[in-house]
Amino acid sequence: MILCACGCGGEIIIKPRHKYDGIPKYITGHWGRGKSFSPERCENISKSLEGRHPSEKTKQKISQSMKNKCSEEDYKLKMSNCQMGNTSGRFNKGIPKSEKHKQKLADANKGKKRSDKTKKKISNSKKGNTYCLGRILSDKTKQKISDAHYKGGKKLSNARHTAARKQFGFIPLNSCEVDGWVGHHIDLNYVIFIPEKLHKSIYHSITKDINMNIINDKVYDWFVNYYLKGITI
């Protein structure tokens, strides 16, 4: 058995004429798979095809071969079933993307920035847009939008940014419920929000390992005896 050299796994059928012409390496139409032509070759092919028009006989052959593939009514029915339920014109609406596909899209768009020209086009296309104009959202909808976008507020965002700047992790073990609380790293990753007065009561440094055991003991004591019991100090 001789297989096609393109890697498709197809078998090359031996014919009597191959005795004289030689056995081909590829199945008919497979020789160009995975190959890319240089711009010069593409230009030469384009020039060689300029002014060439198929004869009436060739047109008739193409027409007959296409008629035998699929009737117009069958084609319409297939397209109708494919687009059924699609209201946006997208062929893949409602089809969830796989994690591999999502990662490919993320990698492909990572680091991309819109040019000023593109931003201007988007801005002009949005001008005069009256979509949802005058629409009043219910309190329930507003709350859903707020919950979806809430990332802990400005204080938590600043604390997370500071931790990233110092190359620390930021995994909060409680929420910042009271103004005046600050995030305390009990190690390089985990954070407990505690009163600022408690945080400044003992000088400590996690990078230099100064007084960390002492301050952590006080934080654990506050966390168990006050925070978990709902007592504020």
Sequence and secondary structure as in RCSB ss.txt:
>XXXX:A:sequence
MILCACGCGGEIIIKPRHKYDGIPKYITGHWGRGKSFSPERCENISKSLEGRHPSEKTKQKISQSMKNKCSEEDY
KLKMSNCQMGNTSGRFNKGIPKSEKHKQKLADANKGKKRSDKTKKKISNSKKGNTYCLGRILSDKTKQKISDAHY
KGGKKLSNARHTAARKQFGFIPLNSCEVDGWVGHHIDLNYVIFIPEKLHKSIYHSITKDINMNIINDKVYDWFVN
YYLKGITI
>XXXX:A:secstr
  B TTSS  B    TTHHHH   SS TT TTTT    HHHHHHHHHHHTT    HHHHHHHHHHHHTT  HHHH
HHHHHHHHTT  SS TTTT    HHHHHHHHHHHTT    HHHHHHHHHHHTT  TTTT    HHHHHHHHHHH 
SSHHHHHHHHHHHHHTT   EESS   STTEEEEESSSSEEEEEEHHHHTSS  BTTTTBSHHHHHHHHHHHIII
IITTT   
